Amino acid sequence: MMRNRSSACLVILLLSLSETAHSGNILVLPGEYSHWRNMHVIVEELMDRNHSVTVLTHSASPTLKHSQKDRFNFMSFQIDMEQQEADNFWQSFISVWMDENTTSFQKLILFWNMMSRMSHYTQAVCNGMLGNRDLVTLLKESHFDVLLYDPMMPCADMMAEALELPSVMSLRVSFAYNLERLCGQMPAPPSYVPAAAAQGHLTDHMDFTERLENMLLYIIHTSMMILQQKLSFDRYFSELPGKPTTLCDTMGKADIWLVRTYWDFEYPRPLLPNFKFVGGLHCKPPKPLPKEMEDFVQSSGDDGIVVFSLGSMIKNITKERANTIASALGQIPQKVLWRYTGEKPENLGPNTRLYDWIPQNDLLGHPKTKAFITHGGTNGIYEAIYHGVPMVGLPLFGDQPDNLNHMKTKGAAVMLDFNKMDSKDLKQALNDVINNPSYKESIMRLSRIHHDQPMKPLDQAIYWIEFVMRHKGAKHLRVQAHNLTWYQYHCLDVAAFLLSVIALVVFIFVKTCRWLFRKCCRKTPAKSKKE
């Protein structure tokens, strides 16, 4: 009996030691707003798999607050910026961008100004993080195995270098794939890869005019990033480590790039071995709704419901726009659940209820949901794909026009201009996606593609993080292009050499022909005179 107990204890001890041996120590530097939502899902799953997770953020974060409910370790460092200032940084950009009087040229200037203000924000965060020697020392002594970060957190890549840690980056595609192309060395032929967030209309099928536009957009976006990088980030990134470096040099050292999209969303394009698709990792089967909400949903009968949300970053919209939307919603037979925090519209219909917050994933998974009105954030689009709900898109800024254009060209959404639409436009769009079966068929096709994967997106994200920990990096997946100059990458030195050889051969051939011609010409007159 004692021997059996001893054996059982030994087995339990070995199992616990084995579990401990496979666990890792992970440092996380998250982004803000919806970016944190994706990261938080990964963090929770890592802890479920017995990993220790420490989340590091700054004191002005408008999103992350310490909570007693959090299972992860929470650390915060002080920066020379107030939380309100950091939040206003994003809100002021959104409000001006959404202004219907803002022209395309003004938006370009706004984007440039935002990048300049971003430089100030970046320096404040980087100084507070990397300039804090005690913090860096503490993190080194914690012996982390890997750093998981969102590029929205400034200097996260430099922290990985300072701590000598392998890193995993989680991101949604950037403007014109700038980060992926310039920092990750991902090929993006402009002949069939549309510039992300271009104008919301380019696809992978482009005629000559569209390819010309796409090429110009690539040139403009690339020039803006390189110029902004050299004027702001590169000098600062060189000062901190004390050696010449660039933003792309440090960001390009990420071992794995977790891209928050998939082929249900993307147009076919080239990828590199260390780029992994994990789009929709936050999606999951729906949970029961709160009783009051469920009762309202059930009261819709056979007509069903419409879910409406403009995301977490939109704090308010103008009274005129709210009334226009409310008027359209009041004219449809469906019940509407609208996430809205502004002043109650004057003409709000009895079929529409306003909520400060809604369980969006659970509502989209409800069998009575007929349509989703969305601003085009990646998270909401993937929840709609996951549950098979057609969309009416009201893109506002950033990558949202590009996101919804993907859904429109795939037949799963109708797009409207938020500032120019009237009540008839919105009503007609809702009637189309609800009553025209082609929209439902298209979104269900995308949903089947999404679910037909060898590994769930969240499992794949965890796998590659653990892969990096097991192998202490993934340098074998990193292309040699990172170590080439721009002229070596495009083989311009080889082309110059071959052209030089051709020119030399042509030169020798011409000289030889001229010499032979002269020699022959000299002999012929002499011979004729002798005769």
Backbone hydrogen bonds, N-H to C=O, Kabsch-Sander energy under -0.5 kcal/mol:
donor,donor_aa,acceptor,acceptor_aa,energy
5,R,1,M,-2.1
6,S,2,M,-2.6
7,S,3,R,-2.4
8,A,4,N,-2.5
9,C,5,R,-2.6
10,L,6,S,-2.1
11,V,7,S,-2.4
12,I,8,A,-2.5
13,L,9,C,-2.5
14,L,10,L,-2.5
15,L,11,V,-2.5
16,S,12,I,-2.4
17,L,13,L,-2.4
18,S,14,L,-2.4
19,E,15,L,-2.3
20,T,16,S,-2.3
21,A,17,L,-2.4
22,H,18,S,-1.5
23,S,19,E,-0.6
23,S,20,T,-0.8
26,I,24,G,-0.6
26,I,52,S,-3.2
27,L,146,V,-2.3
28,V,54,T,-3.0
29,L,148,L,-2.5
35,H,32,E,-1.9
36,W,33,Y,-1.0
37,R,33,Y,-0.9
38,N,34,S,-1.4
39,M,35,H,-1.8
40,H,36,W,-3.3
41,V,37,R,-1.5
42,I,38,N,-1.4
43,V,39,M,-2.6
44,E,40,H,-2.5
45,E,41,V,-2.0
46,L,42,I,-2.5
47,M,43,V,-2.0
48,D,44,E,-1.9
49,R,45,E,-1.1
50,N,47,M,-1.7
51,H,46,L,-2.1
52,S,24,G,-3.0
53,V,51,H,-0.5
54,T,26,I,-2.6
55,V,73,N,-3.3
56,L,28,V,-3.0
56,L,54,T,-0.6
57,T,75,M,-2.1
59,S,77,F,-2.1
61,S,58,H,-1.5
65,K,63,T,-0.5
70,D,67,S,-1.2
73,N,53,V,-2.7
75,M,55,V,-2.8
77,F,57,T,-1.8
81,M,79,I,-2.1
86,A,82,E,-1.9
87,D,83,Q,-2.3
88,N,84,Q,-2.7
89,F,85,E,-1.6
90,W,86,A,-1.0
90,W,87,D,-0.5
91,Q,87,D,-2.4
92,S,88,N,-2.8
93,F,89,F,-0.8
94,I,90,W,-2.1
95,S,91,Q,-2.6
96,V,92,S,-1.9
97,W,93,F,-2.3
98,M,94,I,-2.4
99,D,95,S,-0.6
99,D,96,V,-0.7
102,T,99,D,-1.9
103,T,101,N,-0.5
107,K,103,T,-2.1
108,L,104,S,-1.8
109,I,105,F,-2.2
110,L,106,Q,-2.7
111,F,107,K,-2.5
112,W,108,L,-2.0
113,N,109,I,-2.8
114,M,110,L,-2.7
115,M,111,F,-2.1
116,S,112,W,-1.9
117,R,113,N,-2.6
118,M,114,M,-2.4
119,S,115,M,-1.4
120,H,116,S,-1.2
121,Y,117,R,-2.3
122,T,118,M,-3.0
123,Q,119,S,-2.4
124,A,120,H,-2.0
125,V,121,Y,-2.2
126,C,122,T,-3.0
127,N,123,Q,-2.5
128,G,124,A,-1.8
129,M,125,V,-1.7
130,L,126,C,-2.3
131,G,126,C,-1.1
131,G,127,N,-0.7
132,N,129,M,-0.6
133,R,131,G,-1.1
136,V,132,N,-2.2
137,T,133,R,-2.6
138,L,134,D,-2.4
139,L,135,L,-2.4
140,K,136,V,-2.2
141,E,137,T,-2.2
142,S,138,L,-0.7
143,H,140,K,-1.3
144,F,139,L,-0.5
145,D,25,N,-3.7
146,V,25,N,-1.0
147,L,166,P,-2.2
148,L,27,L,-2.8
148,L,146,V,-0.5
149,Y,168,V,-2.4
150,D,29,L,-2.0
153,M,150,D,-2.6
156,A,153,M,-1.3
159,M,155,C,-1.9
160,A,156,A,-1.7
161,E,157,D,-1.5
162,A,158,M,-2.5
163,L,159,M,-2.4
164,E,161,E,-0.6
165,L,160,A,-2.9
168,V,147,L,-2.6
169,M,256,I,-2.9
170,S,149,Y,-2.5
171,L,169,M,-0.5
171,L,258,L,-2.5
176,A,196,A,-1.6
177,Y,174,S,-2.4
178,N,175,F,-2.4
181,R,177,Y,-3.4
182,L,178,N,-2.9
183,C,178,N,-0.7
183,C,179,L,-1.6
184,G,179,L,-1.8
185,Q,181,R,-0.6
186,M,180,E,-2.9
192,Y,189,P,-1.5
193,V,189,P,-2.0
198,A,195,A,-1.5
206,M,204,D,-0.7
211,R,207,D,-2.6
212,L,208,F,-2.4
213,E,209,T,-2.4
214,N,210,E,-2.9
215,M,211,R,-2.5
216,L,212,L,-2.3
217,L,213,E,-2.4
218,Y,214,N,-2.4
219,I,215,M,-2.4
220,I,216,L,-2.8
221,H,217,L,-2.9
222,T,218,Y,-2.6
223,S,219,I,-2.6
224,M,220,I,-2.5
225,M,221,H,-2.2
226,I,222,T,-2.7
227,L,223,S,-2.6
228,Q,224,M,-2.7
229,Q,225,M,-2.8
230,K,226,I,-2.4
231,L,227,L,-2.5
232,S,228,Q,-2.1
233,F,228,Q,-0.8
234,D,229,Q,-3.5
236,Y,232,S,-1.1
237,F,233,F,-3.4
238,S,234,D,-1.5
239,E,235,R,-1.5
240,L,236,Y,-1.8
242,G,238,S,-1.0
243,K,238,S,-0.9
250,T,246,T,-1.7
251,M,247,L,-2.4
252,G,248,C,-2.4
253,K,250,T,-1.2
254,A,251,M,-1.6
255,D,167,S,-1.9
256,I,167,S,-1.2
257,W,274,N,-3.2
258,L,169,M,-4.0
258,L,256,I,-0.7
259,V,257,W,-0.9
259,V,276,K,-2.8
260,R,171,L,-2.6
261,T,259,V,-1.5
265,F,262,Y,-1.9
266,E,262,Y,-3.0
274,N,477,L,-0.6
275,F,272,L,-1.9
276,K,257,W,-2.9
276,K,274,N,-0.6
278,V,259,V,-3.2
279,G,261,T,-2.0
281,L,278,V,-1.2
283,C,280,G,-1.5
294,E,290,P,-2.9
295,D,291,K,-2.7
296,F,292,E,-1.7
297,V,293,M,-2.3
298,Q,294,E,-2.8
299,S,295,D,-1.5
300,S,297,V,-1.5
301,G,298,Q,-1.4
303,D,300,S,-1.2
304,G,301,G,-0.6
305,I,368,K,-2.6
306,V,335,K,-2.5
307,V,371,A,-2.2
308,F,337,L,-2.5
309,S,373,I,-2.3
315,K,313,M,-0.9
322,A,318,T,-2.4
323,N,319,K,-2.2
324,T,320,E,-2.1
325,I,321,R,-2.4
326,A,322,A,-2.7
327,S,323,N,-2.3
328,A,324,T,-1.6
329,L,325,I,-2.5
330,G,326,A,-1.9
331,Q,328,A,-1.3
332,I,329,L,-1.2
335,K,304,G,-1.9
336,V,351,N,-3.0
337,L,306,V,-2.4
338,W,336,V,-0.6
338,W,353,R,-2.8
339,R,308,F,-2.9
339,R,337,L,-0.6
340,Y,338,W,-0.8
340,Y,355,Y,-2.1
348,L,345,P,-1.0
352,T,349,G,-1.6
353,R,336,V,-2.5
355,Y,338,W,-2.4
360,Q,358,I,-2.0
363,L,359,P,-2.4
364,L,360,Q,-2.7
365,G,361,N,-1.4
366,H,363,L,-1.3
369,T,366,H,-1.8
370,K,305,I,-3.0
371,A,305,I,-0.9
372,F,390,P,-1.7
373,I,307,V,-3.1
374,T,372,F,-0.6
374,T,392,V,-2.2
375,H,309,S,-0.7
381,I,377,G,-2.3
382,Y,378,T,-2.2
383,E,379,N,-1.8
384,A,380,G,-2.1
385,I,381,I,-2.4
386,Y,382,Y,-2.8
387,H,383,E,-2.0
388,G,384,A,-1.2
389,V,384,A,-2.4
391,M,412,A,-2.1
392,V,372,F,-2.4
393,G,391,M,-0.5
393,G,414,V,-3.4
394,L,374,T,-3.0
396,L,375,H,-0.6
400,Q,397,F,-1.8
403,N,399,D,-2.6
404,L,400,Q,-2.5
405,N,401,P,-2.0
406,H,402,D,-1.7
407,M,403,N,-1.4
408,K,404,L,-2.6
409,T,405,N,-2.7
410,K,406,H,-1.2
411,G,408,K,-1.7
412,A,407,M,-2.9
413,A,407,M,-0.7
414,V,391,M,-1.7
416,L,393,G,-2.5
418,F,395,P,-0.6
418,F,416,L,-0.7
420,K,417,D,-0.6
421,M,417,D,-2.3
426,L,422,D,-1.8
427,K,423,S,-2.5
428,Q,424,K,-2.7
429,A,425,D,-2.3
430,L,426,L,-2.2
431,N,427,K,-2.3
432,D,428,Q,-2.2
433,V,429,A,-2.3
434,I,430,L,-1.8
435,N,431,N,-2.5
436,N,432,D,-2.4
439,Y,436,N,-1.4
440,K,436,N,-0.7
441,E,437,P,-2.5
442,S,438,S,-2.2
443,I,439,Y,-2.3
444,M,440,K,-2.1
445,R,441,E,-1.8
446,L,442,S,-2.0
447,S,443,I,-2.1
448,R,444,M,-2.3
449,I,445,R,-1.8
450,H,446,L,-2.5
451,H,447,S,-2.3
452,D,448,R,-1.4
453,Q,451,H,-1.6
460,Q,456,K,-2.5
461,A,457,P,-2.3
462,I,458,L,-2.3
463,Y,459,D,-2.5
464,W,460,Q,-2.2
465,I,461,A,-1.7
466,E,462,I,-2.7
467,F,463,Y,-2.4
468,V,464,W,-2.0
469,M,465,I,-1.7
470,R,466,E,-2.8
471,H,467,F,-2.2
472,K,468,V,-0.6
472,K,469,M,-0.5
473,G,468,V,-2.2
477,L,474,A,-1.9
478,R,475,K,-1.2
479,V,477,L,-0.5
482,H,479,V,-1.4
483,N,480,Q,-2.1
484,L,481,A,-1.4
489,Y,485,T,-2.8
490,H,486,W,-1.7
491,C,488,Q,-1.3
492,L,487,Y,-2.7
493,D,487,Y,-0.9
495,A,491,C,-2.5
496,A,492,L,-2.6
497,F,493,D,-2.1
498,L,494,V,-2.8
499,L,495,A,-2.6
500,S,496,A,-2.0
501,V,497,F,-2.5
502,I,498,L,-2.6
503,A,499,L,-2.7
504,L,500,S,-2.5
505,V,501,V,-2.7
506,V,502,I,-2.7
507,F,503,A,-2.5
508,I,504,L,-2.8
509,F,505,V,-2.6
510,V,506,V,-2.7
511,K,507,F,-2.6
512,T,508,I,-2.6
513,C,509,F,-2.5
514,R,510,V,-2.5
515,W,511,K,-2.3
516,L,512,T,-2.6
517,F,513,C,-2.6
518,R,514,R,-2.5
519,K,515,W,-2.3
520,C,516,L,-2.4
521,C,517,F,-2.3
522,R,518,R,-2.1
523,K,519,K,-1.7
524,T,520,C,-1.7
526,A,522,R,-1.0
527,K,523,K,-1.8
528,S,524,T,-1.8
529,K,525,P,-1.9
530,K,526,A,-1.6
531,E,527,K,-1.7
